[in-house]
Amino acid sequence: MAGKPLWIRVLASSSSGEHGTTQLQSTVVEVSVMINKINDTASELRMNIQETDYSRIGGKLDVRQIREPEVYNSLFNDITVEIKRREDLGR
C-alpha cells in the first residue's frame, strides 16, 4: 500500500447538542494515513486527524485539525502493539 492514502471515517458522536445558535446533529472524525516504504526494513507513516461538526440538515458547522501529540502518540502505540501481535501470530 506504499504511497496510497488510507481513509477511515468514524462517527464519533451522533447525539444532538448546541453549537452556537445552530443545533448540532453529529461529529465525525476522519483519519487519513499515508504509508511510504523507505527501504526493506522501514516505512514512513503520516497521519492526519480531522474532526467535523455537522448540523441537523447536514451542513458543516466546524472543522478542526487534531494536533495534540498525546492523541497521535496513543494511536502510534496502538498500531505498534497490533503489528507486534500479528508478527507473533505469524501473519
C-alpha positions as CSV (number, residue, x, y, z in Angstrom):
1,M,0.0,0.0,0.0
2,A,3.0,2.3,-0.2
3,G,2.2,5.8,-1.2
4,K,-1.6,5.3,-1.3
5,P,-3.8,7.1,1.3
6,L,-5.9,5.1,3.6
7,W,-9.1,6.9,4.7
8,I,-11.0,5.9,7.8
9,R,-14.3,7.7,8.7
10,V,-15.6,7.2,12.2
11,L,-18.8,8.5,13.6
12,A,-17.6,9.8,16.9
13,S,-20.9,11.1,18.3
14,S,-24.5,11.1,17.0
15,S,-26.0,12.9,19.9
16,S,-27.7,16.3,19.4
17,G,-26.4,19.4,21.1
18,E,-25.9,23.1,20.7
19,H,-23.2,24.7,18.5
20,G,-23.6,28.4,18.9
21,T,-27.2,29.1,17.7
22,T,-27.3,26.0,15.4
23,Q,-28.3,22.6,16.7
24,L,-25.5,20.1,16.4
25,Q,-26.5,16.7,14.9
26,S,-23.3,14.8,14.8
27,T,-19.5,14.9,15.0
28,V,-17.4,12.9,12.5
29,V,-13.7,12.1,13.0
30,E,-11.7,11.4,9.8
31,V,-8.3,9.8,9.9
32,S,-6.1,9.7,6.8
33,V,-2.9,7.7,6.7
34,M,-0.2,7.7,4.1
35,I,2.4,4.9,4.2
36,N,5.6,5.2,2.2
37,K,8.3,2.5,2.1
38,I,11.7,3.9,2.8
39,N,13.7,0.7,2.4
40,D,13.3,-3.0,3.0
41,T,13.2,-2.6,6.8
42,A,11.5,0.8,7.3
43,S,8.3,2.6,6.3
44,E,7.2,6.2,7.0
45,L,3.6,6.6,8.2
46,R,1.9,10.1,8.1
47,M,-1.4,10.6,9.9
48,N,-3.9,13.4,9.8
49,I,-6.9,13.6,12.1
50,Q,-9.8,16.0,11.5
51,E,-13.0,16.4,13.5
52,T,-16.1,17.9,11.8
53,D,-19.4,19.0,13.4
54,Y,-22.5,18.7,11.2
55,S,-25.9,20.4,11.7
56,R,-29.2,18.6,11.6
57,I,-29.6,19.4,7.8
58,G,-26.0,18.1,7.1
59,G,-24.1,21.4,6.8
60,K,-20.6,21.6,8.3
61,L,-20.6,23.8,11.4
62,D,-16.9,23.5,12.3
63,V,-13.8,21.7,11.1
64,R,-10.8,21.2,13.4
65,Q,-7.5,19.6,12.9
66,I,-6.5,17.5,15.8
67,R,-2.9,18.3,16.7
68,E,-2.4,17.1,20.3
69,P,0.8,14.9,20.4
70,E,-0.9,12.7,23.0
71,V,-3.6,11.6,20.5
72,Y,-1.0,10.8,17.8
73,N,1.3,9.0,20.3
74,S,-1.5,6.9,21.6
75,L,-2.6,5.9,18.0
76,F,1.0,5.1,17.0
77,N,1.5,3.0,20.2
78,D,-1.7,1.1,19.4
79,I,-0.5,0.5,15.8
80,T,2.9,-0.7,17.1
81,V,1.2,-3.1,19.6
82,E,-1.0,-4.6,16.8
83,I,1.9,-5.0,14.4
84,K,3.9,-6.9,17.1
85,R,0.8,-9.0,18.0
86,R,0.4,-10.0,14.3
87,E,4.1,-10.8,14.0
88,D,3.9,-13.0,17.0
89,L,0.9,-14.9,15.4
90,G,3.0,-15.3,12.2
91,R,0.8,-13.2,10.0
